[in-house]
């Protein structure tokens, strides 16, 4: 029997959404209240900064993502298929999630029939836009100019 000291390479290369998913209803509600709705071709999305825990604490650095597919989108098997496709596209690009923010995606019904490469490209475009928007929000705003005239 030959034992290798090298870990299995396939497991280390597979990214996961575990730990980056929004799971509590309160987190979704807070994100909706603190965010603005953005639209793309095949989905709507919300981006909200994560709240700091405690007065002097810094915001959590771990990004989180949530998916919501309402009953209006179709029967359970259709909604589940939409979520599976979205999760796979997100899983492949989890490293693009904006740091310190919560991102919620609302797919449209077209996600069911959209070619997966196009769906993946749409998700990447949204993640890039969300990262740019998060960076823009994090920049400190200069103090207003108060000019004293004499």
C-alpha positions in Angstrom: 0.0 0.0 0.0 1.4 3.4 -1.0 0.6 6.4 1.1 1.0 9.9 -0.3 1.7 12.8 1.9 0.1 15.1 -0.7 -3.5 16.1 -0.1 -6.1 15.5 -2.8 -5.7 18.4 -5.3 -9.3 18.1 -6.5 -10.8 19.0 -3.1 -8.6 22.1 -2.6 -9.4 23.6 -6.0 -13.2 23.4 -5.4 -14.6 26.6 -4.0 -17.7 26.5 -1.8 -20.5 28.9 -0.8 -20.4 27.5 2.7 -19.9 30.4 5.1 -20.7 33.1 2.6 -24.4 32.5 2.4 -27.0 34.7 4.0 -29.1 32.4 6.2 -31.2 34.4 8.6 -34.4 36.3 7.7 -33.2 39.3 9.8 -30.0 39.5 7.7 -32.1 39.6 4.5 -34.4 42.3 6.0 -31.5 44.4 7.1 -29.8 44.1 3.7 -33.0 45.1 1.9 -33.5 48.2 4.2 -29.9 49.3 3.8 -29.5 48.8 0.1 -30.5 50.0 -3.3 -32.0 47.9 -6.0 -29.9 47.4 -9.2 -31.1 45.7 -12.3 -29.4 43.6 -15.0 -30.7 41.7 -18.0 -31.6 38.5 -16.1 -31.8 39.5 -12.5 -32.2 42.2 -9.9 -29.7 42.6 -7.1 -29.3 44.4 -3.8 -26.0 45.5 -2.2 -25.7 46.5 1.4 -22.7 47.1 3.7 -22.5 44.7 6.6 -23.1 46.2 10.1 -20.3 46.4 12.6 -20.8 44.4 15.8 -20.3 46.7 18.8 -19.4 50.4 18.8 -15.7 50.3 18.0 -15.8 47.1 15.9 -14.9 47.1 12.2 -17.3 45.7 9.7 -17.0 41.9 9.0 -14.6 41.3 6.2 -16.3 38.1 5.0 -18.7 38.8 2.1 -22.1 37.2 2.1 -24.5 36.4 -0.7 -28.2 35.4 -0.7 -30.6 34.1 -3.3 -34.3 34.6 -3.4 -36.7 33.0 -5.9 -40.3 33.7 -5.1 -43.3 31.5 -5.8 -44.3 33.8 -8.7 -41.3 32.4 -10.6 -42.9 29.0 -11.0 -43.3 25.6 -9.4 -40.9 24.3 -6.8 -38.9 22.3 -9.3 -38.4 25.3 -11.5 -37.4 27.6 -8.6 -35.0 24.9 -7.3 -33.4 24.6 -10.7 -33.0 28.4 -10.9 -31.3 28.4 -7.4 -29.0 25.5 -8.4 -27.9 27.2 -11.5 -27.3 30.5 -9.7 -25.4 28.7 -6.9 -23.1 27.0 -9.3 -22.3 30.3 -11.2 -21.6 32.0 -7.8 -19.5 29.1 -6.6 -17.2 29.4 -9.6 -16.6 33.0 -8.8 -16.9 33.3 -5.0 -13.6 35.1 -4.9 -15.2 38.1 -6.7 -17.7 38.8 -3.9 -17.4 42.3 -2.6 -15.7 42.4 0.9 -17.7 43.7 3.8 -21.0 43.6 1.9 -24.1 41.5 1.6 -25.3 40.8 -1.9 -28.8 39.5 -2.6 -29.7 38.2 -6.1 -33.3 38.0 -7.5 -33.2 36.0 -10.8 -35.8 36.5 -13.4 -37.6 33.7 -15.1 -35.2 33.9 -18.0 -32.5 32.2 -15.9 -34.3 28.9 -16.5 -33.7 28.9 -20.2 -30.6 31.1 -20.4 -27.5 29.3 -21.6 -25.2 28.6 -18.6 -22.2 30.4 -20.1 -24.3 33.6 -20.5 -25.7 33.2 -16.9 -22.2 32.8 -15.6 -21.0 35.9 -17.5 -24.0 37.9 -16.1 -23.1 36.8 -12.6 -19.5 37.8 -13.1 -20.6 41.2 -14.4 -22.9 41.7 -11.4 -20.1 40.7 -9.0 -17.7 43.2 -10.7 -20.3 46.0 -10.5 -21.0 45.2 -6.9 -17.3 45.2 -6.0 -16.9 48.6 -7.8 -20.0 50.0 -6.0 -18.8 48.7 -2.6 -15.3 50.3 -3.2 -17.0 53.6 -4.1 -19.1 53.5 -1.0 -16.1 52.7 1.3 -14.1 55.7 0.1 -14.2 58.5 2.7 -16.0 61.6 1.5 -14.0 64.8 1.7 -15.4 67.3 4.2 -17.5 70.0 2.6 -15.6 73.2 1.8 -16.5 76.1 4.0 -15.1 79.2 2.6 -14.8 82.2 4.8 -14.9 85.3 2.7 -13.5 88.6 3.7 
